[in-house]
Every structure is written in structure tokens, then in C-alpha cells.
Amino acid sequence: MDSSAGKAEVLDVLVIGAGPTGMACAIEAQRAGFRSALVDKGCLCNSLFHYPSHMTFFTTSELLEIGDIPFPSPNAKPTRNEALEYYRKVAEHYRLDVRAYRIVEKVTGKDFDFEVHTRDRFGRANVYRARKVVVATGYYDLPNMMDIPGEDLPKVQHYYNDPHPYAGMDVLVIGGKNSAAIAALELWRHGARVTLAHRGPQMHRHVKYWILPDIENRIRNGEIRAYFETTVARIDPDTATLETPDGSLTIANDFVLAMTGYRPDFTFLESLGVRIEGEDRCPACDPRSLESNVPGIYLAGVIIAGERTNEIFIENGRFHGRQIAEDLKQRLRLPAGELAGV
């Protein structure tokens, strides 16, 4: 799926981000007769790969399908590992050209003649030329920071993967949504002493319906200690200090899992010239074509919603590729692989 490219190579469409939405964009561009490739800072479906290893999706496998390829699963709700296997098979089926482990540093040029500057794991630079660019970078790579003393300590993590390393440890989980609830429950079931801190008055109402009563029962029974309407004031090597409704409280602590959510890379979007608008920081985007205010640069997936990251998921973002491909059919009138004026 991976190949090298020199500066002379010209692509019709270069997709930045090789997750399910980016894959769907490349597939639809390919189906429309255009030469496409994907570039990603990590592996194929990098964000999904970094989800908790035992994660189960909230949705059904049918709603995760892309490229009209069935997603068979023996489970009512598929797992992370099943999804990774599925998307690998889709990439193989369509022979997607995935340029993995390449960080996009900047995009220069203009519509029909973009240059996408990348650097690989060894610091080697490369430039891809493309007539059109699709940005489908998601939001999972940038956690929302708390900006408190001690947040940079090695015991603080903004991602949760597996409960085993925390067995027998005092673990503080920060947050009140799905990620925090799932982490707290798995940690408790695998021998960690869990404290949960959330700034809201209770667990968030959007916690999955089969998880919410479980976490509430564990809290009610005292098996997971929880502090609501609480913030974390500071983190030290052996403790964490909470600001609770009853005052300041310092607890013993070995690890902190800050499940505080994630956000799109607005800085990267702005570096492309994409305008960020409104209090929700939504990028300027034509709702029909999904072209941004920068001619030739399209947006796909959750980044379209700005900070409203709970509005777009794989289930609806997977259709963005079709919208973009329809517009490309109108815009890319030259034979595939040629640049205007080249």
C-alpha cells in the first residue's frame, strides 16, 4: 500500500489523513477515475489503532462500512480489532496508495498545483504535487490540556489503552464521558484503586446506555471513589490535589489518566489559509462540495464540525468522500494526472 514519490510525481487528489473518512475520500476519488493517494503521520487508521485495545463500538458494523465492502462481525457491535482488520482489507481491496509515517509540515501552491511538504520518521523531506487536497485529519491526535502544574509528569496520560500496567496502583481518572467511564471500569476490574474526578455534577448523560448504570453502581457501592463538581489543581509525583465542593483534597496517586477530550488541529488548518469561524471554531466549508474557503482544499470528517466533535463520526463522515468526488467530477476536467499549465 505504500510507495515512494519524487517531486515530479503528480496526483489528482492527495488526502491528508488515512483514517476511515480519508480512506472513503480516496476510494470515491479513485472510483471517479482520479489518481489518489493518502498521507498520514502514523499508520493506516492511526487514531483507531490508539483506541483502547478492548474497545467496543457504540454503532453496528454496517454503519462503519466504506467503499460498499461489507463488514462482517459476529458481534452486535464490532470491536476495535475487528475494525482494524476490516479497514486493512478494504485498503488492500482498493489497492489504496497509503504513504504512512509522514508528517505534513506545510502545503504550498494553489488550486490545481499544490505542493504538500512532508517529513518521514528519519527526518527525510519529500514533496507531493497534487491538483486537489482533501484534509481528513480527525481530532484524536490533540488532547485538551488542563494547563495545571504537573501535567507534564510522565505519570500523566491523555490516552488509555490497556488496564494491565495499572494493577495495584492508585489511578486518578479525570473526566465524566465515555472514555473516562470505560477507563475507570476496566481499571477497577483489573485491580487498580480508582478515583474519578469530574467538573460536572454527575456522569455525562451521553455515556453509553450499557455503561452508565455500571459506573454509577460502582460509584454508589464505593468501589470507585468519585468526586463531582471537582477540578484537579495540581499533580505531584506521589499525589494529586483536587478542588472539591468541600475544599482542597490531596490524594495518593501513581498515575493520572486525563480523559479530557480532544480537538482538531486548528493551527494546521489556519496554516493552509482555512478560515475558522464562530464560537465553535468551525472551518469555512461549502456544505455541498465540502470545499473550504481555499480553492482546491476540501475538508472531510469531524474537522468540519470544529469543536463540536460529537456531531460527526465514522457513520456520517464516511459519506463525505462521495460529496467531494461529485464536485471533483465537475472541477477536474483535465485528464487524470495532468496539471493545468504544466
C-alpha positions in Angstrom: 0.0 0.0 0.0 3.0 2.3 0.5 5.3 3.7 -2.1 7.8 6.5 -2.5 7.4 9.5 -4.7 9.6 12.1 -6.2 8.8 15.7 -6.7 7.9 15.1 -10.3 5.0 12.9 -9.4 1.6 14.5 -9.8 -1.6 13.2 -8.1 -5.1 14.3 -8.9 -6.1 14.1 -5.2 -3.9 13.9 -2.1 -5.8 13.0 1.1 -4.2 14.1 4.3 -5.3 11.5 6.9 -5.6 7.8 6.4 -8.5 7.0 8.7 -11.8 5.6 7.6 -13.0 9.0 6.3 -9.8 9.7 4.5 -10.0 6.2 3.0 -13.5 6.8 1.9 -12.4 10.0 0.1 -9.6 8.2 -1.7 -11.9 5.4 -2.7 -14.5 7.7 -4.2 -11.9 9.8 -6.0 -10.4 6.6 -7.4 -13.9 5.4 -8.5 -14.4 8.6 -10.3 -11.3 8.0 -12.3 -8.8 10.1 -10.4 -5.4 9.1 -9.2 -5.3 9.5 -5.4 -3.0 8.8 -2.5 -3.2 9.2 1.3 -0.5 10.5 3.6 -0.6 10.1 7.4 1.6 10.9 10.3 1.1 7.4 11.6 -0.2 4.1 10.4 -3.4 3.3 8.5 -6.3 4.2 10.8 -3.8 5.6 13.3 -6.4 7.1 15.7 -8.4 3.9 15.7 -5.2 1.9 16.4 -4.7 4.1 19.5 -8.2 3.5 20.9 -8.4 1.2 24.0 -7.4 -2.3 23.0 -10.7 -3.9 24.2 -13.0 -1.1 22.9 -16.4 -1.9 21.5 -18.1 0.5 19.1 -21.4 2.1 20.0 -22.7 1.5 16.5 -23.2 -1.6 14.3 -20.7 -2.9 11.7 -23.0 -1.8 8.8 -22.6 1.8 9.8 -18.8 1.6 9.7 -18.7 0.3 6.1 -16.9 2.2 3.4 -16.4 1.5 -0.3 -19.5 -0.7 -0.4 -17.5 -3.5 1.2 -19.5 -5.5 3.8 -18.2 -5.5 7.4 -18.9 -9.0 8.7 -18.9 -9.3 12.5 -20.3 -12.0 14.8 -21.0 -9.3 17.4 -23.9 -6.9 17.5 -21.3 -4.1 18.0 -17.9 -4.7 16.5 -14.6 -4.3 18.4 -11.6 -2.1 17.7 -9.6 -5.1 16.5 -12.3 -6.2 14.1 -12.5 -2.7 12.7 -8.7 -2.6 12.1 -8.9 -5.9 10.3 -11.8 -4.6 8.2 -10.2 -1.4 7.1 -6.9 -3.2 6.3 -8.9 -5.5 4.0 -10.7 -2.5 2.4 -7.3 -0.8 1.7 -6.0 -4.0 0.1 -9.1 -4.5 -2.0 -8.9 -1.0 -3.5 -5.1 -1.0 -3.6 -5.1 2.3 -1.8 -1.8 4.2 -2.1 -1.1 4.9 1.6 2.1 6.9 2.4 2.3 6.1 6.1 4.5 7.7 8.8 4.9 11.0 7.0 4.1 14.3 8.8 2.7 17.1 6.7 4.7 20.2 7.5 3.1 22.6 5.1 1.1 22.9 1.9 2.1 25.5 -0.7 0.9 26.4 -4.2 -2.6 26.9 -5.4 -5.6 25.2 -6.8 -4.6 22.6 -9.5 -0.9 23.0 -8.4 -0.4 22.2 -4.7 2.8 21.1 -3.1 2.4 19.0 0.1 5.7 19.1 2.0 6.2 16.1 4.3 8.9 14.6 6.5 9.3 10.9 7.4 10.4 9.2 10.7 14.1 9.7 9.8 13.7 13.4 9.0 13.8 13.0 5.3 11.8 15.6 3.3 9.5 14.8 0.4 7.2 16.9 -1.7 4.0 15.6 -3.3 2.3 17.5 -6.1 -1.5 17.4 -6.3 -4.3 19.1 -8.2 -6.6 18.9 -5.2 -6.1 18.3 -1.5 -8.5 16.7 1.0 -7.9 17.3 4.7 -9.4 14.4 6.8 -7.1 14.6 9.9 -9.7 13.9 12.5 -9.2 15.2 16.0 -7.8 12.4 18.2 -4.2 13.5 17.9 -4.5 16.6 20.1 -5.8 16.2 23.6 -7.4 19.1 25.5 -4.8 20.1 28.0 -5.7 21.1 31.6 -2.8 23.6 31.9 -2.1 22.7 35.6 1.2 22.1 37.4 2.4 18.6 37.0 0.5 17.8 33.8 3.8 17.2 32.1 4.9 14.5 34.5 5.5 11.0 33.0 2.7 9.5 35.1 0.1 11.6 33.3 -1.5 10.1 30.2 -4.2 11.6 27.9 -4.8 8.2 26.2 -5.9 4.9 27.7 -5.1 1.6 26.1 -5.0 -1.3 28.5 -5.6 -1.8 32.2 -2.8 -4.2 33.0 0.0 -1.7 33.7 -2.1 -0.1 36.4 -2.9 -3.2 38.5 -2.4 -2.5 42.2 -1.9 1.3 41.6 -3.7 4.4 42.7 -5.1 5.8 39.5 -6.9 9.1 39.1 -9.3 9.3 36.1 -10.3 12.8 35.0 -13.5 13.2 33.0 -17.1 12.2 33.0 -17.8 10.9 29.5 -17.5 7.6 27.8 -13.7 7.5 27.8 -13.4 8.2 31.5 -16.2 5.7 32.4 -14.7 2.9 30.3 -11.2 3.5 31.7 -12.4 3.7 35.3 -14.4 0.5 35.0 -11.7 -1.5 33.3 -9.0 -0.3 35.7 -11.2 -1.2 38.7 -11.9 -4.7 37.3 -8.2 -5.3 36.8 -7.1 -4.4 40.3 -6.4 -0.7 40.3 -7.6 1.6 43.1 -9.6 4.2 41.1 -10.6 7.7 41.9 -12.7 9.7 39.3 -12.9 13.5 39.2 -15.3 15.3 37.0 -16.2 19.0 36.9 -19.9 18.3 36.2 -22.5 17.3 38.8 -22.7 13.7 37.6 -21.6 11.4 34.8 -22.4 12.9 31.4 -25.8 11.9 30.1 -24.2 10.8 26.8 -22.3 7.9 28.4 -23.3 4.7 26.6 -26.5 3.3 27.9 -25.0 0.0 28.9 -22.0 1.6 30.6 -23.8 4.4 32.6 -25.6 2.2 35.2 -22.4 0.1 35.6 -20.2 3.1 36.5 -23.0 4.6 38.7 -23.3 1.4 40.6 -19.6 1.1 41.2 -19.6 4.7 42.5 -22.6 4.1 44.6 -21.1 1.0 46.2 -17.8 2.8 46.9 -15.8 0.5 44.6 -14.8 3.6 42.5 -14.3 6.8 44.5 -15.8 9.7 42.7 -15.7 13.5 43.2 -18.1 15.6 41.2 -18.1 19.4 40.6 -14.4 18.9 41.1 -11.3 20.0 39.3 -7.7 18.9 39.6 -5.5 21.7 40.9 -2.0 20.1 40.6 -0.3 16.8 40.1 2.8 15.8 42.0 4.9 12.6 41.8 3.1 10.8 44.6 -0.1 12.7 44.9 -2.8 14.7 43.1 -4.6 17.7 44.6 -8.4 18.1 43.9 -10.6 21.2 44.4 -13.9 19.7 45.6 -17.1 21.4 46.8 -15.8 20.7 50.4 -12.4 22.2 49.8 -8.9 21.1 48.7 -8.1 17.4 49.0 -4.8 15.7 48.3 -4.9 12.0 47.5 -2.2 9.3 47.0 -1.6 8.8 43.3 0.6 6.7 41.0 -1.0 7.5 37.6 -3.3 10.1 36.1 -5.5 9.4 33.1 -6.8 12.7 31.8 -9.8 11.8 29.6 -10.5 15.4 28.9 -11.3 15.1 25.2 -9.6 16.0 22.0 -9.7 18.8 19.4 -8.9 19.3 15.7 -5.6 20.8 14.7 -6.9 24.4 14.1 -3.3 25.7 13.7 -2.7 23.4 10.8 -6.0 24.4 9.1 -5.2 28.0 9.6 -1.7 27.5 8.1 -3.5 26.3 4.9 -5.5 29.5 4.8 -8.7 27.9 6.0 -10.8 30.4 7.9 -12.0 29.4 11.4 -15.4 30.9 12.2 -17.7 31.3 15.2 -17.5 30.2 18.9 -17.5 26.6 17.8 -14.5 27.3 15.6 -15.9 25.6 12.5 -13.7 25.9 9.4 -15.3 27.7 6.4 -16.7 25.0 4.2 -19.3 24.7 1.4 -21.9 22.3 2.8 -22.5 20.9 -0.7 -19.0 20.3 -2.1 -17.1 20.4 1.2 -14.5 22.7 -0.4 -13.1 25.2 2.1 -12.6 28.9 1.5 -9.3 28.0 0.0 -10.0 26.9 -3.6 -8.9 23.3 -4.2 -8.7 22.3 -0.5 -11.6 20.1 0.7 -12.5 19.1 4.3 -13.9 15.8 5.4 -14.9 14.1 8.6 -15.1 15.5 12.1 -12.9 18.6 11.4 -15.9 20.1 9.6 -17.7 20.5 13.0 -14.9 22.4 14.7 -15.1 22.0 18.4 -18.4 20.2 18.2 -16.6 16.9 17.9 -19.6 14.8 19.0 -21.6 15.6 15.8 -19.6 13.7 13.1 -18.4 10.2 13.4 -17.4 7.4 11.0 -21.1 6.7 10.5 -21.7 10.0 8.7 -18.2 11.2 7.8 -17.8 8.2 5.6 -20.2 9.8 3.1 -18.1 13.0 2.7 -16.0 11.2 0.1 -19.0 10.9 -2.3 -19.8 14.6 -1.9 -16.2 15.6 -2.7 -15.9 13.2 -5.6 -19.1 14.6 -7.2 -17.5 18.1 -7.1 -14.2 16.8 -8.4 -16.0 15.4 -11.4 -17.1 18.9 -12.3 -13.8 20.6 -11.4 -11.1 18.2 -12.7 -11.8 18.4 -16.4 -8.3 17.7 -17.5 -7.1 14.1 -18.0 -6.2 12.4 -14.7 -2.5 13.0 -13.8 -2.1 16.3 -15.7 -1.8 19.8 -14.1 -3.2 22.9 -15.6 -0.5 24.8 -17.4 2.1 22.0 -16.9 
